Every structure is written in structure tokens, then in C-alpha cells.
Amino acid sequence: MIEMIIDNKNGNVWDVSEIVSSITWKTSRVGRPSSLDFTLIKNALYEEKAFTYNNGDVVRFRYNSANVFYGYIFNSDGGKDEAVKIKCYDQIRYLLNKETYVFANVTASDIVKQIAKDFNLKIGRIEDTIYKIPTMIEDGQTLIDIGTKALDLTLINSGKNYVLFDDFGALTLRNVENLLVDFIIGDGSLMTDYQLKSSIDESTYNRVKLFKDNKESGKREVFITQDSTNIARWGTLQLYQSVDEKMNEAQITQLMDQLIKLHNRESKSLKIPAIGDVRVRAGSYVPIMIAEYAINQPFLVDECTHRFEGVDHTMQVDMKVIS
């Protein structure tokens, strides 16, 4: 059952559950806020004369008593006809603001907390990401890019993958392994179709070459690790980048080992249209079982789009392998 509430922030709270249709809830794991799009029917029988909606109003959406979306109206598009299209975003939308930060010896968790405090955002469960980032200087970058960079550095240096999202009105940071759902999508379970893609065209590297310029000697120091077996299979796919001049050889070797472990593999992505379940969202870690391709492992959800139309609830899940 659909429950949609609009809060005007002035004491007026409206239940519009009976006058909304074509509801779409979309979540993305990286770089974008969650969105809720729906159509509101003007002058419906259920609508009171005092009812109004404005940009900035709070929208709460629940489905079958489960909390789904808490956000704010950012766009309304109406005309002469009775239908008004409303677009809402959650708190992540405010992370598109730009700012300058200088961080030293802090965790990604610390960075998220600092940004939330500075921009008056409500936070929920923030798991300790443990790895301390030596330095991060971000000049005029979006807050979401700053947070994403911190999480990328954490993944590279610790092997732990965390996701930042808004959980019904509270910024939340979780290890994806703690977001494993307790059901399977696949043969005979929710899935209605699938499309599997395997690639070495993006983010696959079997040779890592790091360098730093030694100011004392005036020479460039180069460090290399590679997988000769995969080079023979795929050709040379090289990741070439600089490292902090303060890093010692042991630290650089550790970084190379993490990078080759992370990138020396095919990327596998999967698109699954399925019967909807609101427990699945971007950042979820979902067990997938498809016998035809001998798939029986968890995938990380990159994007998920839920559609609610009458009694029908469907979803499109875009995933990638993380193990």
C-alpha cells in the first residue's frame, strides 16, 4: 500500500496517497542523490481547498509500511490539465554544493561528519572506515566528490568498500558487506529477465606503474608490479600514476599490491528487471543466482529504479561484481 505525505513546513501536513500515480524511486551508489518522481492529480475529490505544495516541502514515501524515501520538492511541472509532475531529492542533493577543505590524518567517516556539520545535514549511522587518509586538499570541489574521493582512497588502501546514502532522512555510511540482503534474485526469484556484460575495457589493469619525483636526487623513482599471465591473455593494460613524495618504498609497494588486486580482473555488470522489493537500493549487496552462466554470488547494486503504478511494483537493478 502506498503512503505519500507532503509537509509544507508551516504546520500543514497532507496525505496525498490517493491522488498520486506513476511513482518512480531511483537510487545511485555514487555521485547522485536519490530521486522520487510522481504525478499529482489537481482538484481531485480527495484534495482539500487549502492544499498546496511548494519547492522545499518535505515529502515522505512509505510502501507497505516500509520507509522508502524522505526528501524535498525541487521541481514541479504543471499546466492546464489536472496532472502535475513533482520531482524530489533526498539530502544527498545538498552535497552538490561546492566547498574547499584541507584534511590531514582523518578517516572518510570523519570527513562525512565534518561536511554534515558544516552544512547542517542530519546524520544517522556512520560506520568507522578506520583507514586514516594522510592528506586531502580539495579546492572548490563538490561535497559529494570529496566524500567519494575519501571512500575511494579507503577502498584502495584498506580493501574495504563503503557506501554513503540517505536512509529516510539521515546521511548514512555503511560497509557494503553489512548491507547484504537476506534473499536471492535470480532463477525463480523476482527476476523477470537479465543482461550480463563482461569487460576489460574499463578499469581493468594488469600492470601498475607508480612514480614519484625525488627532489633531493632530482630523479624520478619508478615502481612496477604486473601479472604476466593476464598480460599474455589480454595484452598490457597499464595504470600509470604519481604518488605522494612523502611515501616510502614499503608504502608504495603496499599501494601497488592493493591497486593490482583491485583492478587486475574482468569487470562484470548485470542488469535485471524484476518484481519490486524496496529492500533493494543502490549500495545493497545482493545474492544473485543464474544457472545458465553459473552465477551464484553477491553483486553490488550501482543503480536501482523502482516503479509503482497501481498495484504493480517493479524494479530495474544495475549491478557489478565486487568479489
MARBASE-27973 format. One record per residue (C-alpha): residue number from 1; residue in one letter; x, y, z. Coordinates in nm, 4 decimals, decimal comma. Layout:
+-----+--------+----------+----------+----------+
! num ! residu !        u !        v !        w !
+-----+--------+----------+----------+----------+
! NUM !      A !        X !        Y !        Z !
...
+-----+--------+----------+----------+----------+
REM end
This chain:
+-----+--------+----------+----------+----------+
! num ! residu !        u !        v !        w !
+-----+--------+----------+----------+----------+
!   1 !      M !   0,0000 !   0,0000 !   0,0000 !
!   2 !      I !   0,1267 !   0,3478 !  -0,0934 !
!   3 !      E !   0,1585 !   0,6217 !   0,1683 !
!   4 !      M !   0,2663 !   0,9667 !   0,0440 !
!   5 !      I !   0,2836 !   1,2685 !   0,2772 !
!   6 !      I !   0,3652 !   1,6320 !   0,1900 !
!   7 !      D !   0,4737 !   1,8565 !   0,4788 !
!   8 !      N !   0,4561 !   2,2292 !   0,3979 !
!   9 !      K !   0,6834 !   2,3059 !   0,6990 !
!  10 !      N !   0,4226 !   2,5528 !   0,8263 !
!  11 !      G !   0,2143 !   2,3120 !   1,0305 !
!  12 !      N !   0,0207 !   2,1731 !   0,7349 !
!  13 !      V !   0,0759 !   1,8054 !   0,6599 !
!  14 !      W !  -0,1140 !   1,6489 !   0,3716 !
!  15 !      D !  -0,1800 !   1,2851 !   0,2938 !
!  16 !      V !  -0,1815 !   1,2709 !  -0,0869 !
!  17 !      S !  -0,1689 !   0,8916 !  -0,1142 !
!  18 !      E !  -0,4990 !   0,8804 !  -0,3057 !
!  19 !      I !  -0,4102 !   1,1449 !  -0,5642 !
!  20 !      V !  -0,0622 !   1,0333 !  -0,6782 !
!  21 !      S !   0,0360 !   0,7981 !  -0,9590 !
!  22 !      S !   0,3359 !   0,6961 !  -1,1713 !
!  23 !      I !   0,5771 !   0,6899 !  -0,8779 !
!  24 !      T !   0,9448 !   0,6307 !  -0,9601 !
!  25 !      W !   1,2135 !   0,5996 !  -0,6916 !
!  26 !      K !   1,5716 !   0,5940 !  -0,8193 !
!  27 !      T !   1,8917 !   0,5446 !  -0,6214 !
!  28 !      S !   2,2543 !   0,5700 !  -0,7386 !
!  29 !      R !   2,5555 !   0,4435 !  -0,5450 !
!  30 !      V !   2,7986 !   0,7172 !  -0,6479 !
!  31 !      G !   2,7699 !   1,0851 !  -0,7283 !
!  32 !      R !   2,3945 !   1,1477 !  -0,7391 !
!  33 !      P !   2,1120 !   1,1950 !  -0,4906 !
!  34 !      S !   1,8171 !   0,9597 !  -0,4728 !
!  35 !      S !   1,5113 !   1,0942 !  -0,6518 !
!  36 !      L !   1,1379 !   1,0462 !  -0,6238 !
!  37 !      D !   0,9188 !   1,1385 !  -0,9218 !
!  38 !      F !   0,5410 !   1,1225 !  -0,9141 !
!  39 !      T !   0,2324 !   1,2664 !  -1,0743 !
!  40 !      L !  -0,0130 !   1,4588 !  -0,8575 !
!  41 !      I !  -0,3730 !   1,4976 !  -0,9726 !
!  42 !      K !  -0,5011 !   1,8503 !  -0,9117 !
!  43 !      N !  -0,8566 !   1,9187 !  -0,7965 !
!  44 !      A !  -0,9144 !   1,5533 !  -0,7123 !
!  45 !      L !  -1,2065 !   1,4569 !  -0,4904 !
!  46 !      Y !  -0,9712 !   1,3869 !  -0,2018 !
!  47 !      E !  -0,7981 !   1,7242 !  -0,2238 !
!  48 !      E !  -0,8818 !   1,9930 !   0,0314 !
!  49 !      K !  -0,9099 !   2,3555 !  -0,0825 !
!  50 !      A !  -0,6265 !   2,4654 !   0,1446 !
!  51 !      F !  -0,3903 !   2,2063 !  -0,0019 !
!  52 !      T !  -0,0733 !   2,3435 !  -0,1593 !
!  53 !      Y !   0,2779 !   2,2299 !  -0,2448 !
!  54 !      N !   0,5977 !   2,4297 !  -0,2834 !
!  55 !      N !   0,9639 !   2,3779 !  -0,3605 !
!  56 !      G !   1,1390 !   2,2802 !  -0,0399 !
!  57 !      D !   0,8385 !   2,0983 !   0,1070 !
!  58 !      V !   0,9148 !   1,7682 !   0,2758 !
!  59 !      V !   0,7916 !   1,4518 !   0,1031 !
!  60 !      R !   0,7734 !   1,1178 !   0,2835 !
!  61 !      F !   0,7003 !   0,7978 !   0,0923 !
!  62 !      R !   0,6303 !   0,4603 !   0,2501 !
!  63 !      Y !   0,5281 !   0,1373 !   0,0784 !
!  64 !      N !   0,3604 !  -0,1499 !   0,2621 !
!  65 !      S !   0,4601 !   0,0188 !   0,5905 !
!  66 !      A !   0,8309 !   0,0266 !   0,4935 !
!  67 !      N !   1,0204 !   0,3574 !   0,4941 !
!  68 !      V !   1,1311 !   0,4276 !   0,1366 !
!  69 !      F !   1,2065 !   0,7962 !   0,0723 !
!  70 !      Y !   1,2379 !   1,1182 !   0,2724 !
!  71 !      G !   1,3295 !   1,4268 !   0,0746 !
!  72 !      Y !   1,2307 !   1,7642 !  -0,0608 !
!  73 !      I !   1,0439 !   1,9010 !  -0,3621 !
!  74 !      F !   1,2871 !   2,0549 !  -0,6102 !
!  75 !      N !   1,0704 !   2,0775 !  -0,9239 !
!  76 !      S !   0,7007 !   2,0915 !  -1,0069 !
!  77 !      D !   0,5781 !   2,0925 !  -1,3640 !
!  78 !      G !   0,2104 !   2,1591 !  -1,4266 !
!  79 !      G !  -0,0109 !   2,3187 !  -1,6869 !
!  80 !      K !  -0,3742 !   2,3476 !  -1,7797 !
!  81 !      D !  -0,4519 !   1,9808 !  -1,7328 !
!  82 !      E !  -0,5009 !   1,8111 !  -1,3987 !
!  83 !      A !  -0,1654 !   1,6362 !  -1,3769 !
!  84 !      V !   0,1356 !   1,7942 !  -1,2039 !
!  85 !      K !   0,4742 !   1,6252 !  -1,2204 !
!  86 !      I !   0,6770 !   1,6517 !  -0,8997 !
!  87 !      K !   1,0492 !   1,5748 !  -0,8574 !
!  88 !      C !   1,2075 !   1,5337 !  -0,5161 !
!  89 !      Y !   1,5617 !   1,4673 !  -0,3970 !
!  90 !      D !   1,6978 !   1,3431 !  -0,0658 !
!  91 !      Q !   1,9705 !   1,5095 !   0,1453 !
!  92 !      I !   2,2462 !   1,3942 !  -0,0910 !
!  93 !      R !   2,1267 !   1,6736 !  -0,3232 !
!  94 !      Y !   2,2851 !   1,9246 !  -0,0836 !
!  95 !      L !   2,6191 !   1,7519 !  -0,1306 !
!  96 !      L !   2,6282 !   1,9003 !  -0,4799 !
!  97 !      N !   2,7313 !   2,2278 !  -0,3139 !
!  98 !      K !   3,0975 !   2,3196 !  -0,3605 !
!  99 !      E !   3,3484 !   2,3982 !  -0,0876 !
! 100 !      T !   3,7194 !   2,3957 !  -0,0094 !
! 101 !      Y !   3,8608 !   2,1603 !   0,2537 !
! 102 !      V !   4,2042 !   2,0649 !   0,3801 !
! 103 !      F !   4,2116 !   1,7374 !   0,5725 !
! 104 !      A !   4,5027 !   1,5635 !   0,7431 !
! 105 !      N !   4,5152 !   1,2235 !   0,9126 !
! 106 !      V !   4,1384 !   1,1704 !   0,9112 !
! 107 !      T !   3,9064 !   0,8864 !   0,8132 !
! 108 !      A !   3,6357 !   0,9059 !   0,5484 !
! 109 !      S !   3,3898 !   0,8836 !   0,8385 !
! 110 !      D !   3,5433 !   1,1978 !   0,9908 !
! 111 !      I !   3,5105 !   1,3785 !   0,6580 !
! 112 !      V !   3,1424 !   1,2877 !   0,6195 !
! 113 !      K !   3,0694 !   1,4034 !   0,9746 !
! 114 !      Q !   3,2523 !   1,7332 !   0,9197 !
! 115 !      I !   3,0661 !   1,8065 !   0,5963 !
! 116 !      A !   2,7314 !   1,7182 !   0,7551 !
! 117 !      K !   2,8034 !   1,9523 !   1,0467 !
! 118 !      D !   2,9115 !   2,2386 !   0,8216 !
! 119 !      F !   2,6012 !   2,2119 !   0,6026 !
! 120 !      N !   2,3515 !   2,1319 !   0,8784 !
! 121 !      L !   2,2636 !   1,7873 !   0,7459 !
! 122 !      K !   2,1104 !   1,5178 !   0,9624 !
! 123 !      I !   2,3279 !   1,2105 !   1,0082 !
! 124 !      G !   2,2341 !   0,8569 !   1,1034 !
! 125 !      R !   2,4564 !   0,5518 !   1,1291 !
! 126 !      I !   2,8145 !   0,6347 !   1,0329 !
! 127 !      E !   3,0390 !   0,3273 !   1,0448 !
! 128 !      D !   3,4061 !   0,3756 !   1,1238 !
! 129 !      T !   3,6034 !   0,3448 !   0,8000 !
! 130 !      I !   3,9228 !   0,3018 !   1,0112 !
! 131 !      Y !   4,1814 !   0,3910 !   0,7425 !
! 132 !      K !   4,3286 !   0,7358 !   0,8069 !
! 133 !      I !   4,3896 !   0,9457 !   0,4966 !
! 134 !      P !   4,7255 !   1,1259 !   0,5339 !
! 135 !      T !   4,6235 !   1,4391 !   0,3417 !
! 136 !      M !   4,3382 !   1,5567 !   0,1218 !
! 137 !      I !   4,3302 !   1,9065 !  -0,0253 !
! 138 !      E !   4,0091 !   1,9812 !  -0,2153 !
! 139 !      D !   3,9671 !   2,3288 !  -0,3610 !
! 140 !      G !   3,6218 !   2,4237 !  -0,4881 !
! 141 !      Q !   3,5019 !   2,0646 !  -0,5281 !
! 142 !      T !   3,1503 !   1,9335 !  -0,4771 !
! 143 !      L !   3,0912 !   1,7793 !  -0,1365 !
! 144 !      I !   2,9839 !   1,4513 !  -0,2951 !
! 145 !      D !   3,3083 !   1,4337 !  -0,4959 !
! 146 !      I !   3,5078 !   1,4998 !  -0,1793 !
! 147 !      G !   3,3245 !   1,2213 !   0,0009 !
! 148 !      T !   3,3613 !   0,9860 !  -0,2956 !
! 149 !      K !   3,7361 !   1,0511 !  -0,3154 !
! 150 !      A !   3,7715 !   0,9736 !   0,0553 !
! 151 !      L !   3,5849 !   0,6454 !   0,0097 !
! 152 !      D !   3,7926 !   0,5577 !  -0,2988 !
! 153 !      L !   4,1144 !   0,6140 !  -0,1028 !
! 154 !      T !   3,9757 !   0,3954 !   0,1737 !
! 155 !      L !   3,8939 !   0,1180 !  -0,0731 !
! 156 !      I !   4,2370 !   0,1337 !  -0,2382 !
! 157 !      N !   4,4297 !   0,1331 !   0,0874 !
! 158 !      S !   4,2189 !  -0,0977 !   0,3025 !
! 159 !      G !   4,0222 !  -0,3090 !   0,0564 !
! 160 !      K !   3,7007 !  -0,2117 !   0,2356 !
! 161 !      N !   3,4124 !  -0,0773 !   0,0278 !
! 162 !      Y !   3,1772 !   0,1738 !   0,1893 !
! 163 !      V !   2,8683 !   0,3465 !   0,0535 !
! 164 !      L !   2,7241 !   0,6850 !   0,1501 !
! 165 !      F !   2,3497 !   0,7295 !   0,1159 !
! 166 !      D !   2,0460 !   0,8940 !   0,2727 !
! 167 !      D !   1,8443 !   0,6499 !   0,4804 !
! 168 !      F !   1,4974 !   0,8048 !   0,5098 !
! 169 !      G !   1,6280 !   1,1487 !   0,6031 !
! 170 !      A !   1,9626 !   1,0640 !   0,7655 !
! 171 !      L !   2,3058 !   1,0528 !   0,5994 !
! 172 !      T !   2,4367 !   0,7004 !   0,6443 !
! 173 !      L !   2,7773 !   0,5419 !   0,5800 !
! 174 !      R !   2,7950 !   0,1624 !   0,5708 !
! 175 !      N !   3,0320 !  -0,1129 !   0,4681 !
! 176 !      V !   2,8608 !  -0,2853 !   0,1744 !
! 177 !      E !   2,9247 !  -0,6232 !   0,3365 !
! 178 !      N !   2,6872 !  -0,5147 !   0,6131 !
! 179 !      L !   2,4173 !  -0,4376 !   0,3550 !
! 180 !      L !   2,3823 !  -0,7953 !   0,2300 !
! 181 !      V !   2,0111 !  -0,8661 !   0,1802 !
! 182 !      D !   1,8733 !  -1,1946 !   0,3074 !
! 183 !      F !   1,7095 !  -1,3112 !  -0,0140 !
! 184 !      I !   1,8145 !  -1,4118 !  -0,3658 !
! 185 !      I !   1,7367 !  -1,2507 !  -0,7000 !
! 186 !      G !   1,7590 !  -1,4917 !  -0,9920 !
! 187 !      D !   1,6076 !  -1,8059 !  -1,1328 !
! 188 !      G !   1,2604 !  -1,8433 !  -0,9846 !
! 189 !      S !   1,3043 !  -1,5468 !  -0,7501 !
! 190 !      L !   1,1867 !  -1,1950 !  -0,8507 !
! 191 !      M !   1,3937 !  -1,1829 !  -1,1747 !
! 192 !      T !   1,1991 !  -1,1484 !  -1,4991 !
! 193 !      D !   1,4960 !  -1,1048 !  -1,7380 !
! 194 !      Y !   1,8678 !  -1,0241 !  -1,7307 !
! 195 !      Q !   2,1584 !  -0,8869 !  -1,9312 !
! 196 !      L !   2,5162 !  -0,9819 !  -1,8372 !
! 197 !      K !   2,8224 !  -0,7896 !  -1,9563 !
! 198 !      S !   3,1867 !  -0,8900 !  -1,9071 !
! 199 !      S !   3,4572 !  -0,6381 !  -1,9967 !
! 200 !      I !   3,8263 !  -0,5495 !  -1,9715 !
! 201 !      D !   3,7637 !  -0,2141 !  -2,1386 !
! 202 !      E !   3,7068 !  -0,0072 !  -1,8257 !
! 203 !      S !   3,9052 !  -0,0049 !  -1,5005 !
! 204 !      T !   4,0928 !  -0,3276 !  -1,5780 !
! 205 !      Y !   4,4716 !  -0,3100 !  -1,5340 !
! 206 !      N !   4,7242 !  -0,5942 !  -1,5242 !
! 207 !      R !   5,0284 !  -0,3676 !  -1,4877 !
! 208 !      V !   5,0612 !  -0,0911 !  -1,2281 !
! 209 !      K !   5,3357 !   0,1679 !  -1,2654 !
! 210 !      L !   5,3743 !   0,4282 !  -0,9923 !
! 211 !      F !   5,6254 !   0,7097 !  -0,9776 !
! 212 !      K !   5,7409 !   0,9913 !  -0,7554 !
! 213 !      D !   5,9881 !   1,2714 !  -0,8162 !
! 214 !      N !   6,2726 !   1,2740 !  -0,5645 !
! 215 !      K !   6,3574 !   1,6394 !  -0,5050 !
! 216 !      E !   6,6814 !   1,5565 !  -0,3282 !
! 217 !      S !   6,8285 !   1,3450 !  -0,6089 !
! 218 !      G !   6,6452 !   1,5197 !  -0,8889 !
! 219 !      K !   6,5427 !   1,1818 !  -1,0282 !
! 220 !      R !   6,2113 !   1,0127 !  -1,0875 !
! 221 !      E !   6,1677 !   0,6882 !  -0,8947 !
! 222 !      V !   5,9522 !   0,4258 !  -1,0655 !
! 223 !      F !   5,7777 !   0,1224 !  -0,9103 !
! 224 !      I !   5,6150 !  -0,1555 !  -1,1131 !
! 225 !      T !   5,4100 !  -0,4667 !  -1,0467 !
! 226 !      Q !   5,2345 !  -0,6795 !  -1,3053 !
! 227 !      D !   5,0545 !  -1,0059 !  -1,3764 !
! 228 !      S !   5,2365 !  -1,1715 !  -1,6674 !
! 229 !      T !   4,9662 !  -1,4355 !  -1,7098 !
! 230 !      N !   4,6924 !  -1,1793 !  -1,7673 !
! 231 !      I !   4,9213 !  -0,9693 !  -1,9855 !
! 232 !      A !   4,9577 !  -1,2766 !  -2,2092 !
! 233 !      R !   4,5771 !  -1,3141 !  -2,2139 !
! 234 !      W !   4,4668 !  -0,9524 !  -2,2574 !
! 235 !      G !   4,7764 !  -0,7578 !  -2,3624 !
! 236 !      T !   4,9273 !  -0,4875 !  -2,1425 !
! 237 !      L !   4,6704 !  -0,2719 !  -1,9643 !
! 238 !      Q !   4,8701 !  -0,0238 !  -1,7585 !
! 239 !      L !   4,7658 !   0,2015 !  -1,4731 !
! 240 !      Y !   5,0181 !   0,4858 !  -1,4529 !
! 241 !      Q !   5,0011 !   0,7457 !  -1,1789 !
! 242 !      S !   5,2048 !   0,9524 !  -0,9354 !
! 243 !      V !   5,2222 !   0,9017 !  -0,5608 !
! 244 !      D !   5,2827 !   1,1365 !  -0,2714 !
! 245 !      E !   5,6527 !   1,2202 !  -0,2493 !
! 246 !      K !   5,6386 !   1,1545 !   0,1262 !
! 247 !      M !   5,5503 !   0,7878 !   0,0775 !
! 248 !      N !   5,8306 !   0,5411 !   0,1455 !
! 249 !      E !   5,9050 !   0,2293 !  -0,0587 !
! 250 !      A !   5,7093 !  -0,0031 !   0,1712 !
! 251 !      Q !   5,4013 !   0,2188 !   0,1496 !
! 252 !      I !   5,4270 !   0,2407 !  -0,2287 !
! 253 !      T !   5,4643 !  -0,1376 !  -0,2572 !
! 254 !      Q !   5,1557 !  -0,1836 !  -0,0422 !
! 255 !      L !   4,9626 !   0,0614 !  -0,2602 !
! 256 !      M !   5,0711 !  -0,1205 !  -0,5778 !
! 257 !      D !   4,9571 !  -0,4518 !  -0,4327 !
! 258 !      Q !   4,6156 !  -0,3035 !  -0,3475 !
! 259 !      L !   4,5760 !  -0,1481 !  -0,6924 !
! 260 !      I !   4,6665 !  -0,4657 !  -0,8823 !
! 261 !      K !   4,4330 !  -0,6673 !  -0,6593 !
! 262 !      L !   4,1518 !  -0,4210 !  -0,7236 !
! 263 !      H !   4,1940 !  -0,3808 !  -1,0997 !
! 264 !      N !   4,3531 !  -0,6999 !  -1,2351 !
! 265 !      R !   4,0261 !  -0,8686 !  -1,3272 !
! 266 !      E !   3,7394 !  -0,8529 !  -1,5705 !
! 267 !      S !   3,4545 !  -0,6271 !  -1,4711 !
! 268 !      K !   3,1150 !  -0,7927 !  -1,4716 !
! 269 !      S !   2,7927 !  -0,5957 !  -1,4767 !
! 270 !      L !   2,4383 !  -0,7202 !  -1,4680 !
! 271 !      K !   2,1050 !  -0,5574 !  -1,5455 !
! 272 !      I !   1,7999 !  -0,7284 !  -1,4004 !
! 273 !      P !   1,4345 !  -0,6294 !  -1,4461 !
! 274 !      A !   1,2471 !  -0,7822 !  -1,1538 !
! 275 !      I !   0,9437 !  -0,7793 !  -0,9311 !
! 276 !      G !   0,9981 !  -0,4913 !  -0,6889 !
! 277 !      D !   1,1298 !  -0,5173 !  -0,3353 !
! 278 !      V !   1,2077 !  -0,1876 !  -0,1567 !
! 279 !      R !   1,4871 !  -0,3520 !   0,0429 !
! 280 !      V !   1,6946 !  -0,3321 !  -0,2756 !
! 281 !      R !   1,8585 !   0,0058 !  -0,3397 !
! 282 !      A !   2,1913 !   0,1373 !  -0,4654 !
! 283 !      G !   2,4622 !   0,0199 !  -0,2267 !
! 284 !      S !   2,2836 !  -0,3036 !  -0,1406 !
! 285 !      Y !   2,4800 !  -0,6254 !  -0,1688 !
! 286 !      V !   2,2500 !  -0,8805 !  -0,3313 !
! 287 !      P !   2,2972 !  -1,2567 !  -0,3827 !
! 288 !      I !   2,2354 !  -1,3445 !  -0,7494 !
! 289 !      M !   2,1712 !  -1,6932 !  -0,8873 !
! 290 !      I !   2,1578 !  -1,7540 !  -1,2647 !
! 291 !      A !   2,2236 !  -2,1148 !  -1,3606 !
! 292 !      E !   2,2835 !  -2,0505 !  -1,7325 !
! 293 !      Y !   2,6017 !  -1,8543 !  -1,6549 !
! 294 !      A !   2,6908 !  -2,0446 !  -1,3358 !
! 295 !      I !   2,6388 !  -1,7270 !  -1,1325 !
! 296 !      N !   2,5924 !  -1,7790 !  -0,7612 !
! 297 !      Q !   2,7463 !  -1,4846 !  -0,5791 !
! 298 !      P !   2,6652 !  -1,1405 !  -0,4386 !
! 299 !      F !   2,6609 !  -0,8366 !  -0,6655 !
! 300 !      L !   2,6857 !  -0,4718 !  -0,5586 !
! 301 !      V !   2,3913 !  -0,2572 !  -0,6711 !
! 302 !      D !   2,5130 !   0,0516 !  -0,8598 !
! 303 !      E !   2,1706 !   0,1852 !  -0,9554 !
! 304 !      C !   1,8172 !   0,0782 !  -0,8810 !
! 305 !      T !   1,4933 !   0,2179 !  -1,0197 !
! 306 !      H !   1,1624 !   0,1231 !  -0,8597 !
! 307 !      R !   0,8314 !   0,1956 !  -1,0335 !
! 308 !      F !   0,4926 !   0,1924 !  -0,8606 !
! 309 !      E !   0,1806 !   0,2023 !  -1,0754 !
! 310 !      G !  -0,1450 !   0,0956 !  -0,9165 !
! 311 !      V !  -0,0868 !  -0,2450 !  -0,7594 !
! 312 !      D !   0,2212 !  -0,3110 !  -0,9748 !
! 313 !      H !   0,5696 !  -0,2666 !  -0,8286 !
! 314 !      T !   0,8697 !  -0,3415 !  -1,0499 !
! 315 !      M !   1,2394 !  -0,2586 !  -1,0379 !
! 316 !      Q !   1,5397 !  -0,2369 !  -1,2684 !
! 317 !      V !   1,8604 !  -0,3303 !  -1,0866 !
! 318 !      D !   2,2043 !  -0,2424 !  -1,2297 !
! 319 !      M !   2,4830 !  -0,4325 !  -1,0562 !
! 320 !      K !   2,8507 !  -0,5177 !  -1,0616 !
! 321 !      V !   3,0640 !  -0,7915 !  -0,9086 !
! 322 !      I !   3,2814 !  -0,6814 !  -0,6163 !
! 323 !      S !   3,4473 !  -1,0126 !  -0,5352 !
+-----+--------+----------+----------+----------+
REM end
